[in-house]
Amino acid sequence: MSSKRLYKIVKTFLQFGLDELLPEKYLPWYIKILRSSLFWLKNKHQDKTEAQRFRMAIESLGPVFVKFGQMLSTRQDLLPDDFANELTLLQDKVAAFAGEDAEKIIIAAIGAEIFAQQFKDFDLTPLASASIAQVHTATLLQQDGEKEVVLKVLRPNLTATIIADLNVMSLFAKIVARWLPDGKRLHPLEVVAEYKKTILEELDLNREAANAMQLKRNFSQGRDSDKVLYVPEVYSEYCSKNVMVMERIYGIGVGEVETLLAKNVNMKLLAERGVEVFFTQVFRDSFFHADMHPGNVFVDATNPNDPTWIAIDYGIVGTLNREDKRYLAENFVAFFNRDYRKVAQLHVDSGWVPSDTSVDEFEFAIRTVCEPIFNKPLSEISFGQVLVNLFNTARRFNMELQPQLVLLQKTLLYIEGLGRQLYPALDLWQTAKPFLEKWVKEQMGIKAVIKKVKDNLPFWNEKLPEIPDLVYDYLKTNRAAQRQQLMTLKQIQLQQQQHSKQITKLVVIATLVICLTISFT
């Protein structure tokens, strides 16, 4: 860990008064002395609230902390509302590095000859610049013609800075966990570990390219939902760990609502398709884009009455297993029907809360949290907030959230926010309920049984010729086991008979001794 970087971070925290977040009565004497010794680092923003100072400090510390703050803003189960709201204001805007340096990195990754022969019109001025990478445009020459592409390039010398910042974050997480009154409940070490895993994965553009290709394949197989989400093509033969080449897309930023309205885009359909995109990724494909904030989502409004979502930046994706999907779908449907008893029972049955949890108490807690929500009109109910409330309530009953569910919660909050921004009257419940009910029916009905049989047929077909041998081996082994058991049983019986004879002899001898003793007396 760089001592210079550590000093800068400590200096920033103290100048924004973040040390005041740690209650003085809980601090050990040596921490108090250390703070007093840094007397020249005073709080320069006393006119701001604690939440504002926290956000400003993160912004001043650079891209790694900004991305951490953005992730933290989605953890409404951990933060007070004012802190969560402030962190949503964080913007991932970073000054670009020199285009010449980007070109050198690309040539080193692709090869000078290939770059010269197959890429032309490379623009040294970046199209976009963020904390991890920046994007340049070019034209790719292929046998079937010219393709407009973008080249995503990781920032040079980024890994060392990220590792240093992550080490500092871990240090502060330990301090928070130990000295903050709510430190253990906030799980700071787990949050930092989750962030570390996420950001280190973003440093490998081969992984992002693979995620993009998987997502495109999921939405490019002739199914009805293909038109709701477009994923640009990735040219994998030119991709490497620090360079990614993909199709250039043209669209309207999803946050540019006025532009979309000016083009007479069907906003209701667009918002509903956003919901469909989310639930299709989660429940059909078990593979979802987990970073769908406004900067990563665009709209193809070529046909205003049939708009299509476009997603970019696939560094963060989430997956769910069969048990997670079923748990979520059944919980959502139970919520729709206000069947809190079933919600509580599902948590216990799934093993997500301890088996000795009182279902009655858990049901009452869920009803207390959710009933006020259902008293509002459906169009005013936040689907994402229901999920947050569910997780918060479950946490009180010792439920530990899984990383994939944190990503799911974050993505749902993003999608819902975008949907309501596009179409404020969006009834997300009405849009989602038929989808979920259909999915649950498909998973539990006769179709699901037939599908499972069909899926297992190749395996059964492969094992069918072996069944007679397996049955024979089983019977043979079983007979041998039975013979062994009989022999063991006979040995036990023989030992028991011998013991019985010995006991009888002892009883007879004891009786004789007693009789002789009585006769002599």
N, C-alpha and C positions, 0 to 999 in steps of 0.2 A: 504494500500500500504506500503510495507517495505521501511523504510527510507534508510536502508543499500543498498537495490537493486536500489533505485532511485539514490543514490549517485554514485553507480557503473556505471549506464547507463549515467548519466550526465558526469562523468569523462571520459568515453569512447568517448562520442560525442565530448567533448572538446579536448581530446588528438588526435583525428582524424580531428580536425578543422571543424566539421560540423556546428558550430555556424557561420562560415563565409558564409553559405548558406543564412542566414537571413540578408538582406541589413541593414546596420547600421542606415541609415537615417530613417528607419521605426520603429526602436526599441524605446520604451519609456525609460526614464532616469533611472528608477529603474532596468530595465533589464541590461543596460550598467554598472551600479554600481555593480550588482551581478556578471556579467562576470569579471569585474576588480578585484573583491575580491577573485576570484578563480585563482589568478595569477600563482600559481604553476602548474596548469593544462594547459600546452601549447600544441600547435599543433606539434606533433612529426613526421609528415609525409608530410612536406611541398613540398617534391619532387614528390608527387603523385597528380594526377588530383582529382577534386572534386568527380567525379563519382567513381574513384578507392577508395578514402577514405570512401565514403559512403558504398560501398560494404564490405570493410575490417572491418569497425565498426560493421556492422550487423553480420558478421561472428564471431567476437570476443564476441558478446553478447549472443550467444548460440542458441539453437534449435528454440525457439519461434520466435525470430527475423529472423532467417534464413528462416523459412517457410513463414513469412510475406514478406520477400524480394523476395522469389520465386513467391509468388502470385503477388506482385507488378510488377515483371518483365513482366507479361503478360498484364499489363495495359499501353500499348503503347500510348493510347489516353491521358494519364495523364503525362507521363514522357518524358524528352528529350531522344533522341536516345542513347547518350553515357551512361546515367544512366540505361536505360532499358537493354542495351547490357551487362553492367557490372553485373547487377543483375542476368542475365541468367547463370553466372559462379558459382553461389552459389550452394554448394553441401550439402545435408542433411546427413552428416557423423558425428555420435556422438559415443563416447566411450560407450561400453556396460556396463550394471550393472551386478552384480554378478548373475551367473546362479542359485545359491542356493536360492537367494531372489526370482527369477522368479519362481522356483519350489514351494516355500512356497505360493506365490500368487495364483498359479494354483491349489494347493491342497485346499486352503481356498475357492476357487470359485467352484471347481468340487466336492470336498469331498475326504477325505483321502482314504476311502474304494474303491470308484470308480476309483480313480487314480491308486491305487495299483493293482486292478483287471483287468483294461481294457487298461492301458497304460504301455508300456514297452520300454526299450531302450531310455529313455528320455536323451537327450544330454544337459548337463549343459553348453556347449559352444554354444553361439547363432549362428544361421545360418546367421542372418543379424541384424543390429541394426540401428535404426533411432531416430528421435527426440521425437516421441510420444510413440513408442513401440519397442520391439525387438521380434525376432522369434526364437523358438527352435523346433527341430525335435523330433519325437517319432514314435512309432508303436501303432496303435489302434487295439485292439482285438475285433472283432465282430462275430456274428453268421455265417456270410458268408465268414469269413476269416480275415486275417490281412491286415490293410490299413496303408500305410505310410502317416503320417500327419505332419502338422506344427501347433504349438501353438503360437499364437500372444498374447503377454502380455504387458499391459500398464506399463509404467515406474511408480514406486512408488512415492508418494508425488509430483505428477506432477501438479495437479490442482491448488494448492496454488501459485506455481511459475508462471503458465500461467496467473492466475487472476492478480497477481502483475504486470506482464509485460504488460498485456492488459490495465491496468489502467495507466501505464506510457505512453503507446502508445497514449491513448486518450488525455492525458495531452499535449503531443507534437503535436498531431493533432490540438488541439485548438490553440496552439501557431502559427502553420503554417497557419491555416485558418485566424487568425487575423492579423498576421504581414507580411506574405510573399505576395509580390505583386500579384501573381497568386493564392493565397491561396484558395479563394472561388471556382475558376474554377477547382482546383485539387480535390475538395470534400474530404479532408483528413478525416473528421469525418465519412463520409459515408463509405470510404474505410476501416477504422479501424473497424467500426461496422460490415461490411461484413465479414472481417477476423475473428472477434470475434465469429460470428455465426458459421463460417466454422470450426474453430479449436475446439470449444466447442463440436460440433457434432462429431468430430473425437475422443473425449474422451469416447464415448459410443460405445463399440464394438458390442453390440446387434444391433445397428443401421447399422453398417457396414455389419454384417452378413445378415441382412434383405436385404440390397442393393445387396449383392452378390447373394442371392437366387433369387431375382427379375430379375437380369441381366441374370442369368443362365436359368431361365424359359423362358425369352424372346428369347433366342437362342437355345432352346432345345425342339421345338415343331414340328419337322419334316419339317421345311421350308428350302428353298434352301440356305439361308445364314448361316445355322447352322455351317457349316464347317469353316467359316471364323474367328470365335471367340470362344475360349474355356474358360469357367469359371469354376474353380475348385469347387468341391462339398464342402458344408459347413455342418458340423455336429452340428446342432443347439442345440441338447439336452445337449451339453457340453459347450455351449457359455454363457457368462455372460457379465456384463458391462465392465469388465477389462480383460477378456480372450476370445479368439476366436479360435476354432479348425476347420481346413479345410484340404482338400486333398493336399498332397505335389505334386508339379508339377516340371517337368524337361524340361528345354528349354534353348535356346540361347538368351542372352540379345539382344534386338533389336538394341542396339548400337554397338554390336560386328560384324560390317560389314565384316571384313576380314574373320572371322570364317564362317559366312553365305556364303560368296563367295567360300571359300574353300570346302564347302559341296555342291556346285553347286545348291544352292537354287534359284528358279525362282524369282529374285528380282523384276521384273516388276509386276508379279502377286501378290507378297506379298505387294508391295506398293499400288497397286490398291485395294486390299482387305482391307487395312487399311482405305482407303477412304470410301469403302463400309460399313465398320464397323461403322464409324462415322455417315454417313447419314442414315443408318438403325436404329441406336439407336435414332437419333434425330427425324426423320420423320415417321418411322414406329411405334416405341415404345414410343416416347416422354419421354424417360428415358435414360440418357447417363452418362457413366463414365467420370467424369470431372477432372481427375488427371492422364491423360495418358502420363506422362513424361517417359523418357527411363528407369528409375529404376522400373517402374511398368508394363512394357510390355516385353513379351518374345515371342519367335518363336518356334513352334514345327516343326522341320525340318526332322522328321522321313521319310516323303516322300518329297524330295527336290522339286519335280515338283508340289506339292500340299500342300504348307506350310499353317500353321494355326497360327493365333495370339492367345496369351494367356495373359489375363489381371489379375492383382492382385491389392490389396489395394483399397477398395471400400468406403473409408470414405467420399469421396466427390462425389456426383452425382448431376446432373441437370435434371430439368423437364421443359417441354414446354406445354402450353395449345394450344388449336386448333387455336386461333387467332394468337399466336406467330409463330406457324409453318407455317400457310398460309402466314403471312406477310413475313417471311424469304424466303420461297420457291418462292413466286411470285417476290420478290426483286431480288433473285439470277437469276431467269430466265430472268427478265428484264435486268439485268446487262449483261448476256450472249449475249442478243440481242442488247445491247447498247441503250436501250430505257429509257433514263434518265427522260423523261417526266413522264413515268409510275412510275418510282422509286419515284419521287417527289410526285406524286399524291397518291401513296400507303401510304407514310408517313403521309400525311394529312388525308386521309380517315381513317387510323387506329387510329388516335387520338394521335399519338406519337409525333407529333409536333403541336403547336397551330393551331386551325382551321383558324385563320386569316393570316397564313403564305402565302406569295406570292409563288404560284407554279412556276411561271416563274423564280423568283430569286433563288428558291431552285434548280430547274432544272439546271440553269446556274452554281451554285456552285458545284453540283455533277459532271457535265460535266467537269468543270475545274480541279477537282481532279482526275477523272477517265480516261479521254481521253489519257493523257500521258502513263497511264498503258497499255492501249490497243494497243499502238504503238509498244510494245515489242512483241517478239514471245510468243505464249501461254505458252510454257514450262518455260518461265522466269517470268511469272506473279504469284505473291503470292496471292492465294485465301484468306488467312487469312488477308493479308495486305489490300485487297479490303474491307473486312468487317471492319477493323480498320478505314480506310479512310471514309467509309460510316458513321460510328458512330461519328467520329470526325466532319464531315460536319454537320450531324444532330444536334450535340450538339451546334453548332454555331447558330442554329435556335431554341434553347431552348428545345431540346429533352433530357429528362432524361433517362439514360440507366437503364434497369431493371437488377436485380442481375442475373437472369437466362441467360440473354444475355451476361453478362460479363463472366460467366462460359463457355458459348458456344464459345465465342471468344477465350478464353484461350485454350479450348480443340481443336478447329480447328487449332490454331497456333501450338500446340503440334503435332497433326496428320500430318499436312502438313510438319512440320520440319522432322518428322520421315520418311515420305514417300520420301521426296527429298534426305534424307541421304541414304536411301536404293537404290533409283533409281533416280539419278539426273535429268533424262529426263522426269520424271513423269509429264504428262499433267493433272493436277488435274481438270481443267475446263472440258476437254473432258470426263474425268471419271465421273464427278458429274452431268453434264448437262442432260444426258438421264435419270438419276435417278430422278432428280428434276422435269423434264418435265412430266415424268410418274406419279409422285406423285400428281402434280397439276391437271393433267387430271383426275386422279382417284378421287380427292376431288371435282371436279367441273362437272364431266361428269354424264351420265345416271347411271353408276355403283354406283356413290356416292349416288344418289337419292334412288336407289333400296336398297343399304346397310342401309341408314338412315331409310327407311320404315321398313326393316326387324328388325333393332335394336329397333324400337319403337312398333313393333307388340305386344310383351308381355304386354306392358303398355296399349295399345289400347284394347287388348283382355280383360284385367282386368276391364277396365272402360266401356266396351261396354254395359253390363247389366244395368249400372247406367244411360245411356244416356237418356232413356225416362223420368226418374224421374228428371234428370237435366234439360231437355227441359221443362217439366211441371213446375218445380220450377222457371225456368227463365221466362216463359210466365206469371206465376202467379205473380211473383215479378214485372214483367214489367207492367202487367195490374194495379197492385196496385200503381206503380209509376206513370203510366199515369193518373189514377184517382186523385192521389194527385196533379199532375201537373195541371189537369183540374180545380180542386177545387181552387188551388192557382191562376190560371189564372182568374177564375170567381171573386174571391175576389179582384184581382187587377182591373178587369173591373168595378166591383161595386164601388170600391174606386174612380176610375177615373170618373165614372158617378156622384158620390156625389160631387167630387171636381169640375166637370164641372157645376153642378147646383149652387154650392156656388159662383163660379166665375161669372156665369150669373146674379145671384142676385146682386152681388157686382157691376157689370157693369150697371145694371138697376138703382140701387140706386144712383150710381155715376152720371149717366146721368140725373136723376131727380134733383139731387142737383145742377148740373151745370145749368140746364134749369131754376130752381127756382131762382138761383142767378142772371142769366141774366135778368129774368123778373122783379125782384125787382130793378134792376139797371136801 
